[in-house]
Amino acid sequence: GDVFRRTPYIADLKPGGRYVAKDLFDVGGVPIVMKALLEGGYLHGDCLTVTGKTIAENLASVKFPTDQDVVLKTSTPLSPTGGVVSLKGNLAPEGAIVKVAGMKNLRHVGAARCFDTEEDAMKAVVSRDYKTGDVIVIRYEGPKGGPGMREMLSVTSQIYGQGKGDEVALITDGRFSGATRGFCIGHVGPEAAVGGPIALLRDGDQITIDAELGEMSVALDDAELATRREQWKPRESDYQSGVLWKY
């Protein structure tokens, strides 16, 4: 999170930006990105590389093209911080990640709509069984709960296909692909499978997500969370023996 907060967003690439990888290649590719970062003081130029030369030596002959706007100088970035922000709060004591590149709104407050699998969430979204402003919660999709931490791309794609991408948020202890768009928070920790706060959520709980402040919380006090934790039971899985069960 600290690295993203101090590193500017300089490449205007999809899905959050205007250009694609071919456009980046045409203007000079990764070397001009590295050149911009080196000149801005964001790379250790004295690091030795596989060429036998340092990063600075490798980039010495690279000229940053000024007649393009695919990649910008660090002094004039698209935004002063990176495209990914870490969040913390009583809903994610160990943190969570949200990709803010290309997002219009950095704050969302809404009611939780809870699902224990991606498949259940997908059924609800396909049937439009959610409301504008909702925070769709997909849990038990983390490393242990999945198991394997699947990406939740299909649900977000369906939401965008319905034209609701800017009207709802989605949080999960699973992960997202780089193509995900909208207010999507992943890697919520602790995950639901180990009794993290995301496992204690109920439909209607008010959730606040603030990517500018780096916070994500639910409007429940410590006493209520403690009560729910006492009532919580681990979710049964299909893995009752073997390596995955031990994990």
N, C-alpha and C positions, 0 to 999 in steps of 0.2 A: 504493500500500500504506500509506503513512504517513497519508493522509487517512482511510482506512477504520479504521485503528487508533485514531484519536483522535475519531472520530465515532460517537456512540451509535446503536443500532438502536431506533427508536421506533415504526415502523409495523407493526402485527401483521397483515400481509397475506400471502395465498397466493402461491406454493406452500409457503412455509415457515411461514406463520402461519395464523390462524383466519379472517380476513375477506377479502372481495373488494373490487374497486374501487367497486362500488355502495355498500358500507357506508362506505367513505371519503367518497364524495360526500355521503351522507346526514348525516354529522357535520360537514361543512364543507369537505371536499375539500383540495386542495393548499394553500390559504391557511392552514389550521390547522397543517399540517406546517411551513410556512415560519415561522409565528408561533412555534411551539415552538423551532425552530432559531434564530430571531432572539433570543428571550428567553434562550436558552442560550448565546448568544455565538458561534454557528456560522455566521452570515451577516454580510456587510458591509452594514449597514442604510443606509449613505450612498450606495450605488450607485444611479445614475440608471437608470430603466427606460423602456420605450416609452410609458408613460402620462404622461411628463413629470415624474413624481414619483419619489422614492427608494423603495427597498424598504421602509424603515421607515415612510414616509408612506403607502404603499399598504396596509400591514398595521395601521395605527394604529387602525382601526375594527373589526378582527377580534378577536373574543373567543374564547379557547381554551375549548372545552366540557369541563367536568370530569365530566359525567355519561355518559361513554363510555370504552371501553378499546381503541378501534381505533388511536388515536394517543396516545402517552404523552408526558409531559414529558421533557426531556433529563436531568432530575435523577432520574427513576425509569424508566430505559429497560428494554427487554426484555433487552438486553445492553449493556455499556459500549463495545463496538466494533461496527463496521459489519457488514453481512451478507456482505461479500466480503473474503477475505484473500489477500494475495500470498505466494507461496512461493518459496524459493530453495534451492539446494543443488547437488551434483554432477550431478544429473539435470536441473536447470533453472538453469544459470548466469545466464541472462538473466531468469529469473523465470517464474512460472506463476500462475494465478488459481483459487481455489476459493470457491464460494459456501457459507457456513457457516450461513446463516439457516435455522433449523428443524432443524439436524442434531443427532443424539443423541451421536455419537462424533466427536471432533476428531482422533483419531489412528488410523492404520491401518498395519499391517505385513503384507505378504503377498508371494506369489510372482508374478512377471510372467507374463502370458499375452499374447503379442505378435501383433498383426495389422497388416498394411500398408495396409489399406483399411477403411472403415466396413462395406462389404458383407461382407467376410470375417469381421469381428467379429460382425455381425448373424447370419450363418449359424451360428456357433458358439454364440451365446447362444440362438437359437431351438431348437437341438438340445441345449441345456443342457450344452455341452461346456466346462464350467469348474467350478471348485470353490469352496466357501465359503472366503472369505479371500483369493481371488485378486485381483490388480491387473490389470485388463484394460487393455492398452495399444493404443490406435489411433493409428497414426502415418502420416506422409506425407499428412496432411490439413490442413497449414498453408497460409499464403498462397501459397507457391511449390509445395508438394507436392501440393495439391488438384488443380489450383490453385483458389484462391478461398476456402479456409477454411470449409467447410460446417459446419453445426451437427450435433452428435451426439445429437440428441434421441431418435431412434428406438431406439437401442441402450439408452439409460438407461430409456426407457419399457418396453421389453421386459423388462429386468431387474426393474423394479418390478412389472410384471405377473406375474412368476414369484415374487414375494414375497421376492426376494433383495436388495432395495435397500439394506438396512442390513448386508449380509454381504460385499459386495465393493466394491472401489473401481475407478474408471476414470480413466485419464489420457490426454490427447491433445494434439497440437500444433494440433488444430482448435479449434472453439469450441462452446459450449453455449447453448441458449436460456434465457430467464428462467424457463421452466417446469421446468427440470431439477431433479430431486431426488436426494438421496444424495451420497455422497463422490465428486464428479466434478471433476477438475482439468483445466482447459483452457488454451489459449494457452501451452503449454510452449515455452520458447525457450532456445537456438536450435532451430528445427524440424528434423525428420528430413531434409528435402530438402537441407539445407545441411550435413548431417553432425553435427547436434546429438547430445548423449548419448542422447536417446530413440531415435535410430537404431541405437545400439550395443547396446541391450538384447536379451537372449535369454530364452526361456522358463525360468522357475525362478529368475531373479535376484531377490534379496530387496530389496523396495522399502519404504521407511519414509516415511510422510506424516504430518506433525505440524502441524495448522493452528493450534495454540496457540503453538508456537514459530516458525511461519512457515517450516518447513523441508520439503524433499522430496529424498530421496537414495536411491541404490542402493548396496548393499554390495559395491562394487568399488573397488579402490585405483587411484591414478593410472596405475600401470604397466599394469594390465589394460585400463583405458579407452584408453590410448595404443596398446596392441597391437591392440585391436579397431578403433580408428580407422584404423590403417594397412591393415587388411583390408577396411574398408568401401568400397563402391562406390556411387555415386549410382544411385538407382532409375530405370529407364527409364520414360518416360511416353509418352502418346499424342501429345504435342506436341513434334515434332521440327523445326518451322519456324514462322515467324510471330511475332506479338507475344508470345504466351504462352511460346513457346520461348525468346525473348530474355529474358523476365522470369525 
